[in-house]
């Protein structure tokens, strides 16, 4: 069974909470979605990447940009 579509507002809240350090379990509780739905959406939002069966946090663009500026 397919869940409800994600809204732009819900995506923004999900990304913001994840970037702030929220765990998958915390996001499951706050968004009332399954863990699989949360992980899938975080991959779509490019907050997680999958490599060899494991998921890894990606560096948010703002953080990457700041690191790059500090290196110059």
CHARMM-style PDB file with segment names, atoms N, HN, CA, C and O in Angstrom:
ATOM      1  N   UNK     1       0.843  -1.191   0.000  1.00  0.00      PROA
ATOM      2  CA  UNK     1       0.000   0.000   0.000  1.00  0.00      PROA
ATOM      3  C   UNK     1       0.880   1.243   0.000  1.00  0.00      PROA
ATOM      4  O   UNK     1       1.839   1.336   0.766  1.00  0.00      PROA
ATOM      5  N   UNK     2       0.552   2.179  -0.848  1.00  0.00      PROA
ATOM      6  HN  UNK     2      -0.228   2.103  -1.470  1.00  0.00      PROA
ATOM      7  CA  UNK     2       1.319   3.396  -0.994  1.00  0.00      PROA
ATOM      8  C   UNK     2       0.817   4.449  -0.014  1.00  0.00      PROA
ATOM      9  O   UNK     2      -0.388   4.601   0.186  1.00  0.00      PROA
ATOM     10  N   UNK     3       1.762   5.183   0.599  1.00  0.00      PROA
ATOM     11  HN  UNK     3       2.740   5.060   0.436  1.00  0.00      PROA
ATOM     12  CA  UNK     3       1.416   6.223   1.559  1.00  0.00      PROA
ATOM     13  C   UNK     3       1.010   7.514   0.865  1.00  0.00      PROA
ATOM     14  O   UNK     3       1.009   7.619  -0.361  1.00  0.00      PROA
ATOM     15  N   UNK     4       0.669   8.484   1.687  1.00  0.00      PROA
ATOM     16  HN  UNK     4       0.670   8.399   2.684  1.00  0.00      PROA
ATOM     17  CA  UNK     4       0.282   9.801   1.178  1.00  0.00      PROA
ATOM     18  C   UNK     4       1.485  10.485   0.532  1.00  0.00      PROA
ATOM     19  O   UNK     4       2.622  10.288   0.963  1.00  0.00      PROA
ATOM     20  N   UNK     5       1.234  11.286  -0.497  1.00  0.00      PROA
ATOM     21  HN  UNK     5       0.310  11.446  -0.846  1.00  0.00      PROA
ATOM     22  CA  UNK     5       2.347  11.998  -1.134  1.00  0.00      PROA
ATOM     23  C   UNK     5       2.984  13.002  -0.162  1.00  0.00      PROA
ATOM     24  O   UNK     5       2.325  13.508   0.746  1.00  0.00      PROA
ATOM     25  N   UNK     6       4.245  13.271  -0.366  1.00  0.00      PROA
ATOM     26  HN  UNK     6       4.780  12.860  -1.104  1.00  0.00      PROA
ATOM     27  CA  UNK     6       4.956  14.249   0.448  1.00  0.00      PROA
ATOM     28  C   UNK     6       4.681  15.641  -0.096  1.00  0.00      PROA
ATOM     29  O   UNK     6       4.732  15.861  -1.306  1.00  0.00      PROA
ATOM     30  N   UNK     7       4.392  16.573   0.790  1.00  0.00      PROA
ATOM     31  HN  UNK     7       4.350  16.394   1.773  1.00  0.00      PROA
ATOM     32  CA  UNK     7       4.178  17.962   0.379  1.00  0.00      PROA
ATOM     33  C   UNK     7       5.506  18.707   0.434  1.00  0.00      PROA
ATOM     34  O   UNK     7       6.456  18.251   1.071  1.00  0.00      PROA
ATOM     35  N   UNK     8       5.568  19.842  -0.231  1.00  0.00      PROA
ATOM     36  HN  UNK     8       4.797  20.212  -0.749  1.00  0.00      PROA
ATOM     37  CA  UNK     8       6.775  20.670  -0.194  1.00  0.00      PROA
ATOM     38  C   UNK     8       7.076  21.100   1.243  1.00  0.00      PROA
ATOM     39  O   UNK     8       8.237  21.133   1.652  1.00  0.00      PROA
ATOM     40  N   UNK     9       6.043  21.425   1.999  1.00  0.00      PROA
ATOM     41  HN  UNK     9       5.100  21.398   1.667  1.00  0.00      PROA
ATOM     42  CA  UNK     9       6.220  21.843   3.390  1.00  0.00      PROA
ATOM     43  C   UNK     9       6.789  20.699   4.240  1.00  0.00      PROA
ATOM     44  O   UNK     9       7.691  20.911   5.051  1.00  0.00      PROA
ATOM     45  N   UNK    10       6.256  19.488   4.048  1.00  0.00      PROA
ATOM     46  HN  UNK    10       5.524  19.315   3.390  1.00  0.00      PROA
ATOM     47  CA  UNK    10       6.741  18.343   4.805  1.00  0.00      PROA
ATOM     48  C   UNK    10       8.187  18.007   4.423  1.00  0.00      PROA
ATOM     49  O   UNK    10       8.993  17.654   5.284  1.00  0.00      PROA
ATOM     50  N   UNK    11       8.510  18.119   3.136  1.00  0.00      PROA
ATOM     51  HN  UNK    11       7.856  18.406   2.437  1.00  0.00      PROA
ATOM     52  CA  UNK    11       9.892  17.896   2.688  1.00  0.00      PROA
ATOM     53  C   UNK    11      10.844  18.887   3.345  1.00  0.00      PROA
ATOM     54  O   UNK    11      11.932  18.518   3.786  1.00  0.00      PROA
ATOM     55  N   UNK    12      10.424  20.147   3.405  1.00  0.00      PROA
ATOM     56  HN  UNK    12       9.540  20.447   3.046  1.00  0.00      PROA
ATOM     57  CA  UNK    12      11.269  21.181   4.018  1.00  0.00      PROA
ATOM     58  C   UNK    12      11.493  20.892   5.498  1.00  0.00      PROA
ATOM     59  O   UNK    12      12.612  21.023   5.994  1.00  0.00      PROA
ATOM     60  N   UNK    13      10.435  20.499   6.204  1.00  0.00      PROA
ATOM     61  HN  UNK    13       9.526  20.393   5.800  1.00  0.00      PROA
ATOM     62  CA  UNK    13      10.554  20.179   7.632  1.00  0.00      PROA
ATOM     63  C   UNK    13      11.431  18.954   7.838  1.00  0.00      PROA
ATOM     64  O   UNK    13      12.234  18.913   8.770  1.00  0.00      PROA
ATOM     65  N   UNK    14      11.282  17.960   6.977  1.00  0.00      PROA
ATOM     66  HN  UNK    14      10.630  17.994   6.220  1.00  0.00      PROA
ATOM     67  CA  UNK    14      12.084  16.744   7.067  1.00  0.00      PROA
ATOM     68  C   UNK    14      13.562  17.067   6.874  1.00  0.00      PROA
ATOM     69  O   UNK    14      14.402  16.649   7.671  1.00  0.00      PROA
ATOM     70  N   UNK    15      13.874  17.808   5.824  1.00  0.00      PROA
ATOM     71  HN  UNK    15      13.191  18.147   5.177  1.00  0.00      PROA
ATOM     72  CA  UNK    15      15.265  18.161   5.532  1.00  0.00      PROA
ATOM     73  C   UNK    15      15.867  18.998   6.657  1.00  0.00      PROA
ATOM     74  O   UNK    15      17.010  18.773   7.054  1.00  0.00      PROA
ATOM     75  N   UNK    16      15.107  19.956   7.170  1.00  0.00      PROA
ATOM     76  HN  UNK    16      14.178  20.138   6.848  1.00  0.00      PROA
ATOM     77  CA  UNK    16      15.595  20.827   8.237  1.00  0.00      PROA
ATOM     78  C   UNK    16      15.897  20.019   9.508  1.00  0.00      PROA
ATOM     79  O   UNK    16      16.944  20.197  10.131  1.00  0.00      PROA
ATOM     80  N   UNK    17      14.976  19.138   9.880  1.00  0.00      PROA
ATOM     81  HN  UNK    17      14.125  18.993   9.374  1.00  0.00      PROA
ATOM     82  CA  UNK    17      15.174  18.328  11.081  1.00  0.00      PROA
ATOM     83  C   UNK    17      16.357  17.377  10.913  1.00  0.00      PROA
ATOM     84  O   UNK    17      17.154  17.205  11.836  1.00  0.00      PROA
ATOM     85  N   UNK    18      16.472  16.764   9.743  1.00  0.00      PROA
ATOM     86  HN  UNK    18      15.825  16.904   8.993  1.00  0.00      PROA
ATOM     87  CA  UNK    18      17.567  15.837   9.485  1.00  0.00      PROA
ATOM     88  C   UNK    18      18.901  16.569   9.512  1.00  0.00      PROA
ATOM     89  O   UNK    18      19.866  16.076  10.096  1.00  0.00      PROA
ATOM     90  N   UNK    19      18.965  17.738   8.887  1.00  0.00      PROA
ATOM     91  HN  UNK    19      18.182  18.139   8.412  1.00  0.00      PROA
ATOM     92  CA  UNK    19      20.196  18.527   8.863  1.00  0.00      PROA
ATOM     93  C   UNK    19      20.591  18.978  10.269  1.00  0.00      PROA
ATOM     94  O   UNK    19      21.772  19.167  10.560  1.00  0.00      PROA
ATOM     95  N   UNK    20      19.593  19.147  11.137  1.00  0.00      PROA
ATOM     96  HN  UNK    20      18.633  18.993  10.901  1.00  0.00      PROA
ATOM     97  CA  UNK    20      19.852  19.560  12.518  1.00  0.00      PROA
ATOM     98  C   UNK    20      20.285  18.387  13.395  1.00  0.00      PROA
ATOM     99  O   UNK    20      20.646  18.580  14.556  1.00  0.00      PROA
ATOM    100  N   UNK    21      20.251  17.159  12.837  1.00  0.00      PROA
ATOM    101  HN  UNK    21      19.959  17.002  11.894  1.00  0.00      PROA
ATOM    102  CA  UNK    21      20.746  16.009  13.572  1.00  0.00      PROA
ATOM    103  C   UNK    21      19.693  15.037  14.066  1.00  0.00      PROA
ATOM    104  O   UNK    21      20.014  14.119  14.820  1.00  0.00      PROA
ATOM    105  N   UNK    22      18.442  15.215  13.659  1.00  0.00      PROA
ATOM    106  HN  UNK    22      18.181  15.961  13.046  1.00  0.00      PROA
ATOM    107  CA  UNK    22      17.386  14.287  14.081  1.00  0.00      PROA
ATOM    108  C   UNK    22      17.685  12.879  13.572  1.00  0.00      PROA
ATOM    109  O   UNK    22      18.196  12.701  12.466  1.00  0.00      PROA
ATOM    110  N   UNK    23      17.361  11.888  14.389  1.00  0.00      PROA
ATOM    111  HN  UNK    23      16.945  12.032  15.288  1.00  0.00      PROA
ATOM    112  CA  UNK    23      17.558  10.492  13.995  1.00  0.00      PROA
ATOM    113  C   UNK    23      16.366  10.030  13.149  1.00  0.00      PROA
ATOM    114  O   UNK    23      15.326  10.687  13.103  1.00  0.00      PROA
ATOM    115  N   UNK    24      16.543   8.902  12.493  1.00  0.00      PROA
ATOM    116  HN  UNK    24      17.388   8.368  12.531  1.00  0.00      PROA
ATOM    117  CA  UNK    24      15.451   8.322  11.698  1.00  0.00      PROA
ATOM    118  C   UNK    24      14.263   8.022  12.606  1.00  0.00      PROA
ATOM    119  O   UNK    24      13.120   8.294  12.239  1.00  0.00      PROA
ATOM    120  N   UNK    25      14.524   7.462  13.786  1.00  0.00      PROA
ATOM    121  HN  UNK    25      15.452   7.241  14.083  1.00  0.00      PROA
ATOM    122  CA  UNK    25      13.429   7.166  14.723  1.00  0.00      PROA
ATOM    123  C   UNK    25      12.673   8.425  15.126  1.00  0.00      PROA
ATOM    124  O   UNK    25      11.447   8.400  15.228  1.00  0.00      PROA
ATOM    125  N   UNK    26      13.374   9.509  15.354  1.00  0.00      PROA
ATOM    126  HN  UNK    26      14.370   9.529  15.271  1.00  0.00      PROA
ATOM    127  CA  UNK    26      12.712  10.777  15.695  1.00  0.00      PROA
ATOM    128  C   UNK    26      11.874  11.286  14.520  1.00  0.00      PROA
ATOM    129  O   UNK    26      10.771  11.798  14.712  1.00  0.00      PROA
ATOM    130  N   UNK    27      12.404  11.141  13.307  1.00  0.00      PROA
ATOM    131  HN  UNK    27      13.300  10.725  13.151  1.00  0.00      PROA
ATOM    132  CA  UNK    27      11.662  11.586  12.123  1.00  0.00      PROA
ATOM    133  C   UNK    27      10.433  10.721  11.879  1.00  0.00      PROA
ATOM    134  O   UNK    27       9.392  11.224  11.456  1.00  0.00      PROA
ATOM    135  N   UNK    28      10.550   9.416  12.145  1.00  0.00      PROA
ATOM    136  HN  UNK    28      11.396   9.008  12.488  1.00  0.00      PROA
ATOM    137  CA  UNK    28       9.401   8.511  12.022  1.00  0.00      PROA
ATOM    138  C   UNK    28       8.280   8.984  12.939  1.00  0.00      PROA
ATOM    139  O   UNK    28       7.122   9.063  12.529  1.00  0.00      PROA
ATOM    140  N   UNK    29       8.632   9.295  14.175  1.00  0.00      PROA
ATOM    141  HN  UNK    29       9.573   9.231  14.507  1.00  0.00      PROA
ATOM    142  CA  UNK    29       7.624   9.729  15.148  1.00  0.00      PROA
ATOM    143  C   UNK    29       7.018  11.080  14.788  1.00  0.00      PROA
ATOM    144  O   UNK    29       5.803  11.258  14.880  1.00  0.00      PROA
ATOM    145  N   UNK    30       7.843  12.020  14.386  1.00  0.00      PROA
ATOM    146  HN  UNK    30       8.829  11.875  14.311  1.00  0.00      PROA
ATOM    147  CA  UNK    30       7.329  13.368  14.124  1.00  0.00      PROA
ATOM    148  C   UNK    30       6.558  13.480  12.804  1.00  0.00      PROA
ATOM    149  O   UNK    30       5.677  14.330  12.676  1.00  0.00      PROA
ATOM    150  N   UNK    31       6.879  12.638  11.834  1.00  0.00      PROA
ATOM    151  HN  UNK    31       7.595  11.948  11.938  1.00  0.00      PROA
ATOM    152  CA  UNK    31       6.198  12.709  10.532  1.00  0.00      PROA
ATOM    153  C   UNK    31       5.121  11.635  10.361  1.00  0.00      PROA
ATOM    154  O   UNK    31       4.381  11.632   9.378  1.00  0.00      PROA
ATOM    155  N   UNK    32       5.047  10.728  11.334  1.00  0.00      PROA
ATOM    156  HN  UNK    32       5.648  10.730  12.133  1.00  0.00      PROA
ATOM    157  CA  UNK    32       4.074   9.638  11.272  1.00  0.00      PROA
ATOM    158  C   UNK    32       4.151   8.888   9.942  1.00  0.00      PROA
ATOM    159  O   UNK    32       3.148   8.650   9.270  1.00  0.00      PROA
ATOM    160  N   UNK    33       5.393   8.525   9.593  1.00  0.00      PROA
ATOM    161  HN  UNK    33       6.208   8.718  10.139  1.00  0.00      PROA
ATOM    162  CA  UNK    33       5.691   7.746   8.390  1.00  0.00      PROA
ATOM    163  C   UNK    33       6.534   6.555   8.797  1.00  0.00      PROA
ATOM    164  O   UNK    33       7.062   6.522   9.909  1.00  0.00      PROA
ATOM    165  N   UNK    34       6.666   5.592   7.929  1.00  0.00      PROA
ATOM    166  HN  UNK    34       6.237   5.618   7.027  1.00  0.00      PROA
ATOM    167  CA  UNK    34       7.517   4.440   8.230  1.00  0.00      PROA
ATOM    168  C   UNK    34       8.988   4.833   8.072  1.00  0.00      PROA
ATOM    169  O   UNK    34       9.314   5.832   7.430  1.00  0.00      PROA
ATOM    170  N   UNK    35       9.855   4.037   8.662  1.00  0.00      PROA
ATOM    171  HN  UNK    35       9.591   3.226   9.184  1.00  0.00      PROA
ATOM    172  CA  UNK    35      11.284   4.273   8.513  1.00  0.00      PROA
ATOM    173  C   UNK    35      11.712   4.206   7.063  1.00  0.00      PROA
ATOM    174  O   UNK    35      12.547   4.994   6.620  1.00  0.00      PROA
ATOM    175  N   UNK    36      11.143   3.266   6.319  1.00  0.00      PROA
ATOM    176  HN  UNK    36      10.465   2.626   6.679  1.00  0.00      PROA
ATOM    177  CA  UNK    36      11.464   3.132   4.909  1.00  0.00      PROA
ATOM    178  C   UNK    36      11.038   4.374   4.126  1.00  0.00      PROA
ATOM    179  O   UNK    36      11.759   4.826   3.237  1.00  0.00      PROA
ATOM    180  N   UNK    37       9.877   4.921   4.451  1.00  0.00      PROA
ATOM    181  HN  UNK    37       9.291   4.554   5.174  1.00  0.00      PROA
ATOM    182  CA  UNK    37       9.400   6.131   3.771  1.00  0.00      PROA
ATOM    183  C   UNK    37      10.323   7.311   4.059  1.00  0.00      PROA
ATOM    184  O   UNK    37      10.627   8.105   3.169  1.00  0.00      PROA
ATOM    185  N   UNK    38      10.766   7.420   5.312  1.00  0.00      PROA
ATOM    186  HN  UNK    38      10.519   6.775   6.036  1.00  0.00      PROA
ATOM    187  CA  UNK    38      11.661   8.516   5.696  1.00  0.00      PROA
ATOM    188  C   UNK    38      12.991   8.388   4.953  1.00  0.00      PROA
ATOM    189  O   UNK    38      13.475   9.361   4.374  1.00  0.00      PROA
ATOM    190  N   UNK    39      13.577   7.204   4.967  1.00  0.00      PROA
ATOM    191  HN  UNK    39      13.184   6.414   5.437  1.00  0.00      PROA
ATOM    192  CA  UNK    39      14.866   6.989   4.304  1.00  0.00      PROA
ATOM    193  C   UNK    39      14.743   7.239   2.803  1.00  0.00      PROA
ATOM    194  O   UNK    39      15.599   7.898   2.212  1.00  0.00      PROA
ATOM    195  N   UNK    40      13.696   6.724   2.190  1.00  0.00      PROA
ATOM    196  HN  UNK    40      13.000   6.188   2.670  1.00  0.00      PROA
ATOM    197  CA  UNK    40      13.488   6.917   0.752  1.00  0.00      PROA
ATOM    198  C   UNK    40      13.393   8.401   0.415  1.00  0.00      PROA
ATOM    199  O   UNK    40      13.976   8.858  -0.568  1.00  0.00      PROA
ATOM    200  N   UNK    41      12.660   9.150   1.231  1.00  0.00      PROA
ATOM    201  HN  UNK    41      12.187   8.780   2.030  1.00  0.00      PROA
ATOM    202  CA  UNK    41      12.502  10.578   0.963  1.00  0.00      PROA
ATOM    203  C   UNK    41      13.811  11.331   1.189  1.00  0.00      PROA
ATOM    204  O   UNK    41      14.124  12.260   0.445  1.00  0.00      PROA
ATOM    205  N   UNK    42      14.570  10.943   2.196  1.00  0.00      PROA
ATOM    206  HN  UNK    42      14.315  10.188   2.800  1.00  0.00      PROA
ATOM    207  CA  UNK    42      15.867  11.589   2.428  1.00  0.00      PROA
ATOM    208  C   UNK    42      16.829  11.327   1.272  1.00  0.00      PROA
ATOM    209  O   UNK    42      17.650  12.183   0.943  1.00  0.00      PROA
ATOM    210  N   UNK    43      16.734  10.158   0.658  1.00  0.00      PROA
ATOM    211  HN  UNK    43      16.068   9.462   0.925  1.00  0.00      PROA
ATOM    212  CA  UNK    43      17.537   9.880  -0.538  1.00  0.00      PROA
ATOM    213  C   UNK    43      17.074  10.794  -1.673  1.00  0.00      PROA
ATOM    214  O   UNK    43      17.902  11.373  -2.377  1.00  0.00      PROA
ATOM    215  N   UNK    44      15.776  10.926  -1.854  1.00  0.00      PROA
ATOM    216  HN  UNK    44      15.104  10.455  -1.282  1.00  0.00      PROA
ATOM    217  CA  UNK    44      15.244  11.810  -2.913  1.00  0.00      PROA
ATOM    218  C   UNK    44      15.655  13.262  -2.691  1.00  0.00      PROA
ATOM    219  O   UNK    44      15.888  14.007  -3.643  1.00  0.00      PROA
ATOM    220  N   UNK    45      15.741  13.651  -1.421  1.00  0.00      PROA
ATOM    221  HN  UNK    45      15.552  13.046  -0.647  1.00  0.00      PROA
ATOM    222  CA  UNK    45      16.141  15.019  -1.080  1.00  0.00      PROA
ATOM    223  C   UNK    45      17.664  15.191  -1.046  1.00  0.00      PROA
ATOM    224  O   UNK    45      18.181  16.263  -0.731  1.00  0.00      PROA
ATOM    225  N   UNK    46      18.360  14.106  -1.379  1.00  0.00      PROA
ATOM    226  HN  UNK    46      17.940  13.235  -1.635  1.00  0.00      PROA
ATOM    227  CA  UNK    46      19.818  14.082  -1.431  1.00  0.00      PROA
ATOM    228  C   UNK    46      20.471  14.389  -0.083  1.00  0.00      PROA
ATOM    229  O   UNK    46      21.530  15.011  -0.006  1.00  0.00      PROA
ATOM    230  N   UNK    47      19.801  13.930   0.975  1.00  0.00      PROA
ATOM    231  HN  UNK    47      18.941  13.425   0.913  1.00  0.00      PROA
ATOM    232  CA  UNK    47      20.368  14.036   2.319  1.00  0.00      PROA
ATOM    233  C   UNK    47      21.054  12.739   2.715  1.00  0.00      PROA
ATOM    234  O   UNK    47      21.905  12.731   3.605  1.00  0.00      PROA
ATOM    235  N   UNK    48      20.690  11.647   2.064  1.00  0.00      PROA
ATOM    236  HN  UNK    48      19.999  11.654   1.341  1.00  0.00      PROA
ATOM    237  CA  UNK    48      21.309  10.347   2.273  1.00  0.00      PROA
ATOM    238  C   UNK    48      21.723   9.791   0.924  1.00  0.00      PROA
ATOM    239  O   UNK    48      21.073  10.034  -0.093  1.00  0.00      PROA
ATOM    240  N   UNK    49      22.815   9.040   0.933  1.00  0.00      PROA
ATOM    241  HN  UNK    49      23.342   8.842   1.759  1.00  0.00      PROA
ATOM    242  CA  UNK    49      23.206   8.290  -0.255  1.00  0.00      PROA
ATOM    243  C   UNK    49      23.338   6.831   0.145  1.00  0.00      PROA
ATOM    244  O   UNK    49      23.614   6.518   1.303  1.00  0.00      PROA
ATOM    245  N   UNK    50      23.142   5.952  -0.808  1.00  0.00      PROA
ATOM    246  HN  UNK    50      22.918   6.207  -1.749  1.00  0.00      PROA
ATOM    247  CA  UNK    50      23.255   4.516  -0.551  1.00  0.00      PROA
ATOM    248  C   UNK    50      24.529   4.030  -1.219  1.00  0.00      PROA
ATOM    249  O   UNK    50      24.790   4.330  -2.384  1.00  0.00      PROA
ATOM    250  N   UNK    51      25.317   3.276  -0.465  1.00  0.00      PROA
ATOM    251  HN  UNK    51      25.104   3.033   0.482  1.00  0.00      PROA
ATOM    252  CA  UNK    51      26.548   2.701  -1.007  1.00  0.00      PROA
ATOM    253  C   UNK    51      26.742   1.329  -0.395  1.00  0.00      PROA
ATOM    254  O   UNK    51      26.889   1.198   0.820  1.00  0.00      PROA
ATOM    255  N   UNK    52      26.742   0.316  -1.229  1.00  0.00      PROA
ATOM    256  HN  UNK    52      26.623   0.423  -2.216  1.00  0.00      PROA
ATOM    257  CA  UNK    52      26.937  -1.071  -0.799  1.00  0.00      PROA
ATOM    258  C   UNK    52      25.967  -1.490   0.302  1.00  0.00      PROA
ATOM    259  O   UNK    52      26.346  -2.167   1.258  1.00  0.00      PROA
ATOM    260  N   UNK    53      24.727  -1.081   0.153  1.00  0.00      PROA
ATOM    261  HN  UNK    53      24.419  -0.531  -0.623  1.00  0.00      PROA
ATOM    262  CA  UNK    53      23.681  -1.508   1.080  1.00  0.00      PROA
ATOM    263  C   UNK    53      23.583  -0.706   2.360  1.00  0.00      PROA
ATOM    264  O   UNK    53      22.755  -1.016   3.217  1.00  0.00      PROA
ATOM    265  N   UNK    54      24.410   0.323   2.512  1.00  0.00      PROA
ATOM    266  HN  UNK    54      25.082   0.575   1.816  1.00  0.00      PROA
ATOM    267  CA  UNK    54      24.353   1.167   3.705  1.00  0.00      PROA
ATOM    268  C   UNK    54      24.038   2.603   3.290  1.00  0.00      PROA
ATOM    269  O   UNK    54      24.409   3.041   2.201  1.00  0.00      PROA
ATOM    270  N   UNK    55      23.358   3.321   4.160  1.00  0.00      PROA
ATOM    271  HN  UNK    55      23.057   2.965   5.045  1.00  0.00      PROA
ATOM    272  CA  UNK    55      23.016   4.713   3.883  1.00  0.00      PROA
ATOM    273  C   UNK    55      23.951   5.631   4.649  1.00  0.00      PROA
ATOM    274  O   UNK    55      24.309   5.355   5.794  1.00  0.00      PROA
ATOM    275  N   UNK    56      24.345   6.729   4.008  1.00  0.00      PROA
ATOM    276  HN  UNK    56      24.054   6.954   3.078  1.00  0.00      PROA
ATOM    277  CA  UNK    56      25.277   7.684   4.597  1.00  0.00      PROA
ATOM    278  C   UNK    56      24.729   9.096   4.434  1.00  0.00      PROA
ATOM    279  O   UNK    56      24.122   9.423   3.415  1.00  0.00      PROA
ATOM    280  N   UNK    57      24.950   9.927   5.445  1.00  0.00      PROA
ATOM    281  HN  UNK    57      25.443   9.662   6.273  1.00  0.00      PROA
ATOM    282  CA  UNK    57      24.561  11.335   5.341  1.00  0.00      PROA
ATOM    283  C   UNK    57      25.411  12.004   4.272  1.00  0.00      PROA
ATOM    284  O   UNK    57      26.599  11.716   4.134  1.00  0.00      PROA
ATOM    285  N   UNK    58      24.794  12.889   3.530  1.00  0.00      PROA
ATOM    286  HN  UNK    58      23.829  13.123   3.642  1.00  0.00      PROA
ATOM    287  CA  UNK    58      25.542  13.697   2.580  1.00  0.00      PROA
ATOM    288  C   UNK    58      25.803  15.044   3.235  1.00  0.00      PROA
ATOM    289  O   UNK    58      25.114  15.420   4.182  1.00  0.00      PROA
ATOM    290  N   UNK    59      26.778  15.759   2.743  1.00  0.00      PROA
ATOM    291  HN  UNK    59      27.338  15.453   1.973  1.00  0.00      PROA
ATOM    292  CA  UNK    59      27.069  17.085   3.274  1.00  0.00      PROA
ATOM    293  C   UNK    59      26.116  18.080   2.624  1.00  0.00      PROA
ATOM    294  O   UNK    59      26.093  18.203   1.399  1.00  0.00      PROA
ATOM    295  N   UNK    60      25.323  18.796   3.433  1.00  0.00      PROA
ATOM    296  HN  UNK    60      25.341  18.697   4.428  1.00  0.00      PROA
ATOM    297  CA  UNK    60      24.436  19.800   2.842  1.00  0.00      PROA
ATOM    298  C   UNK    60      25.244  20.828   2.051  1.00  0.00      PROA
ATOM    299  O   UNK    60      26.371  21.149   2.429  1.00  0.00      PROA
ATOM    300  N   UNK    61      24.687  21.340   0.969  1.00  0.00      PROA
ATOM    301  HN  UNK    61      23.771  21.079   0.663  1.00  0.00      PROA
ATOM    302  CA  UNK    61      25.400  22.254   0.092  1.00  0.00      PROA
ATOM    303  C   UNK    61      25.913  23.471   0.847  1.00  0.00      PROA
ATOM    304  O   UNK    61      27.033  23.913   0.589  1.00  0.00      PROA
ATOM    305  N   UNK    62      25.134  24.029   1.773  1.00  0.00      PROA
ATOM    306  HN  UNK    62      24.225  23.670   1.983  1.00  0.00      PROA
ATOM    307  CA  UNK    62      25.565  25.210   2.513  1.00  0.00      PROA
ATOM    308  C   UNK    62      26.832  24.906   3.317  1.00  0.00      PROA
ATOM    309  O   UNK    62      27.731  25.743   3.387  1.00  0.00      PROA
ATOM    310  N   UNK    63      26.911  23.735   3.915  1.00  0.00      PROA
ATOM    311  HN  UNK    63      26.181  23.054   3.859  1.00  0.00      PROA
ATOM    312  CA  UNK    63      28.088  23.347   4.685  1.00  0.00      PROA
ATOM    313  C   UNK    63      29.284  23.173   3.761  1.00  0.00      PROA
ATOM    314  O   UNK    63      30.385  23.632   4.067  1.00  0.00      PROA
ATOM    315  N   UNK    64      29.067  22.511   2.633  1.00  0.00      PROA
ATOM    316  HN  UNK    64      28.172  22.138   2.384  1.00  0.00      PROA
ATOM    317  CA  UNK    64      30.134  22.300   1.663  1.00  0.00      PROA
ATOM    318  C   UNK    64      30.674  23.635   1.170  1.00  0.00      PROA
ATOM    319  O   UNK    64      31.886  23.823   1.065  1.00  0.00      PROA
ATOM    320  N   UNK    65      29.765  24.563   0.867  1.00  0.00      PROA
ATOM    321  HN  UNK    65      28.780  24.411   0.953  1.00  0.00      PROA
ATOM    322  CA  UNK    65      30.160  25.876   0.367  1.00  0.00      PROA
ATOM    323  C   UNK    65      30.990  26.614   1.426  1.00  0.00      PROA
ATOM    324  O   UNK    65      31.999  27.238   1.096  1.00  0.00      PROA
ATOM    325  N   UNK    66      30.572  26.546   2.687  1.00  0.00      PROA
ATOM    326  HN  UNK    66      29.753  26.039   2.955  1.00  0.00      PROA
ATOM    327  CA  UNK    66      31.305  27.216   3.757  1.00  0.00      PROA
ATOM    328  C   UNK    66      32.699  26.608   3.935  1.00  0.00      PROA
ATOM    329  O   UNK    66      33.672  27.340   4.119  1.00  0.00      PROA
ATOM    330  N   UNK    67      32.801  25.286   3.883  1.00  0.00      PROA
ATOM    331  HN  UNK    67      32.011  24.692   3.734  1.00  0.00      PROA
ATOM    332  CA  UNK    67      34.092  24.624   3.989  1.00  0.00      PROA
ATOM    333  C   UNK    67      34.999  25.073   2.855  1.00  0.00      PROA
ATOM    334  O   UNK    67      36.179  25.350   3.071  1.00  0.00      PROA
ATOM    335  N   UNK    68      34.457  25.146   1.659  1.00  0.00      PROA
ATOM    336  HN  UNK    68      33.498  24.922   1.483  1.00  0.00      PROA
ATOM    337  CA  UNK    68      35.231  25.567   0.490  1.00  0.00      PROA
ATOM    338  C   UNK    68      35.720  27.003   0.664  1.00  0.00      PROA
ATOM    339  O   UNK    68      36.871  27.305   0.349  1.00  0.00      PROA
ATOM    340  N   UNK    69      34.849  27.898   1.166  1.00  0.00      PROA
ATOM    341  HN  UNK    69      33.913  27.653   1.421  1.00  0.00      PROA
ATOM    342  CA  UNK    69      35.238  29.294   1.375  1.00  0.00      PROA
ATOM    343  C   UNK    69      36.346  29.408   2.419  1.00  0.00      PROA
ATOM    344  O   UNK    69      37.251  30.230   2.270  1.00  0.00      PROA
ATOM    345  N   UNK    70      36.285  28.603   3.462  1.00  0.00      PROA
ATOM    346  HN  UNK    70      35.550  27.936   3.582  1.00  0.00      PROA
ATOM    347  CA  UNK    70      37.305  28.652   4.510  1.00  0.00      PROA
ATOM    348  C   UNK    70      38.655  28.175   3.995  1.00  0.00      PROA
ATOM    349  O   UNK    70      39.701  28.599   4.487  1.00  0.00      PROA
ATOM    350  N   UNK    71      38.628  27.296   3.003  1.00  0.00      PROA
ATOM    351  HN  UNK    71      37.779  26.952   2.603  1.00  0.00      PROA
ATOM    352  CA  UNK    71      39.867  26.762   2.446  1.00  0.00      PROA
ATOM    353  C   UNK    71      40.576  27.703   1.491  1.00  0.00      PROA
ATOM    354  O   UNK    71      41.742  27.483   1.166  1.00  0.00      PROA
ATOM    355  N   UNK    72      39.903  28.739   1.040  1.00  0.00      PROA
ATOM    356  HN  UNK    72      38.956  28.918   1.304  1.00  0.00      PROA
ATOM    357  CA  UNK    72      40.516  29.658   0.059  1.00  0.00      PROA
ATOM    358  C   UNK    72      41.389  30.690   0.712  1.00  0.00      PROA
ATOM    359  OT1 UNK    72      41.971  31.530   0.026  1.00  0.00      PROA
TER     360      UNK     72
END
